[in-house]
Amino acid sequence: MIGVELRKLFRRPRTWVTIGLLNALPVLVAVLLAVTDLAPRPGEGPAFLSAVLTNGTLYPLAALAIVLPLFLPIAVALIAGESVAGEAQAGTLRYLLARPAGRTRLLVAKLVALIAFVFVTVLVVALVGYLVGQLLFDVQPIGGTTLSGTTLTPQQLAGRTVLAIGYVTVSMLGVAAFALFFSTLTDSPPAAMLGALAVFIASSLLLTLDAASSFAPYLPTRYWLAFVDFFRDPVFWRDIVRGIALQGVYVGVLLAAAWANFTTKDITS
């Protein structure tokens, strides 16, 4: 069943259109940086964006920072929100459950497909960012420079970039878990997607308020941008570890809630 869900997901044109549109913004930003003098000053704008003018190898990280606050969560919520609710809306959910697979196996298959989508999407953003960076900007043979000002070898830069990709993937699994949970509550994919996005928009807004400082460390978006700490010397592990732990709690609780709801839900479509 996992193979069926993976083929179904990655054979849909909507999946690749979503990934393609997601990459359009980093590509556009790269072109504007290359042909204009509108680059932000160091310390301003998305992480690494000012540094790519002197080292295009850093553009995968800039691309992730560009799409992470809004567009990447939208893409993940769109696909995850459709996972169960889309089947109900299309009238195929009862047919799937008529097989001797069981609700738990179906939910696990949906989850594995979502994890694969999140990983592939983040990886494609990084790969497109790498290609764009190589084509439009200068590339330093020494590798790169950390946010602390020290020099990284190409191997060190590649290793930390892989860690950053993994961290962003884990962060987006929280989005997928919220959308999957809402997808078990409704037969409307847009409602599931909007429910998940409402959570993250509210979280982002609360992070800007001093009144929310007491519970800000527990908001789901609090540590999304902590992947930049891989590029400090030494690596600033505190927020990275907290971010992974926080997403782990959210994913675990939401998946348990989704399973409890889905396995006891009266399927009518």
Phi, psi and omega in degrees: 000326178298317179298321179297315181294322178295315179296319180299317183293311188274356172266351179284129175302326181301323180300312184283331173296318178300314180295320180297314179296325179299324182278349183296321183293311177301323178295316179298316179298318180297317179297316179297321178296323184285330187253354180232178176248039185262017181296141178292158176288159178305132181091353179248155179074185179302152182303140175073356187293321179286333183285339186289342180295331179256350179206097182293346179296340180275356186293331174305323180288320176297320180298317178296320180293329179290316186270344188295317186296329186222306191288322177294315175300323178298315181299315181293316180296325180298312182287317182291324180294337181272348191303310179257315182298327179295322177293320179294318180295322180280351180080018182258353185294317179296324178296317179297321183281347176287340176288160181281034182272322181089155183292322181296315179297321178295317180294320177296319178297318177298319181296314180298319178297321179293319177299317178297318179298314180300313181297314181297319181296312179297319180295319179295320177301316180294318180293317177297319177299321178296314181296316179296318179298320179292326184280324191254344185232165175292149179239128181269125180293342182282349180114266181188180181239136178285169176293345177270356177096357179273162185264139176252141172287162177305323180293318178294318179297317179296317180297317180288329176294319176299317178298320179296319178298317178298319181294316179297322177300314178299318180300319182285342175295332174296318176298314180300321181293318177299312182294322178295319177299312178296330180293335177277350182266342188221162174261009182248110177303317178300323179295319178295317179296313182294326177298315178294316180295325178299321178299314185283328174293317177298319179298315181296320179292319180296329179296340180271354184258130178296328182295340181263010186297333183291329180243008179303322180298346183256002178285143188295336181265002189302320188247019182303318185271010180292352178297339178294339181289346171294343185250029168254161180230108002283169179300132181271094191279340189304304182290330178296312180295317179296320180296316179295317180296318181296315178295325178299319178295312180300314181298314181298313182294316184290323178292322176296319179293320178297317179296315181298319180288316186290323183285345179247001185283143175278108183276118181246359182218000000 
